[in-house]
Amino acid sequence: MPYINLQITKGATRDQKARIVKEFTDTLVQVLGKQPNHTHIVIEEISEENWGYSGVLTDEWKERTANRDNSI
């Protein structure tokens, strides 16, 4: 029974999540020969203030990046 726990920052649409579930399931079927009805996928959405990236919280990193891009 394959089990995937995917953690992403919040903001994905329902359609995007559905596509992730379908494509991950399809990959397990194609690569490992797993049965789709035995595949479980959990998507955990984490707020950007609870996710760190490049030494800072993700919300702060995105803000810095946006400010830098706007000053060009």
Buried (B, 14 or more C-beta within 10 A) or exposed (E): EBEBEBEBBEEBEEEEBEEBBEEBBEBBBEEEEBEEEEBEBEBEEEEBEEBEEEEEBBBBBBEEEEEEEEEE
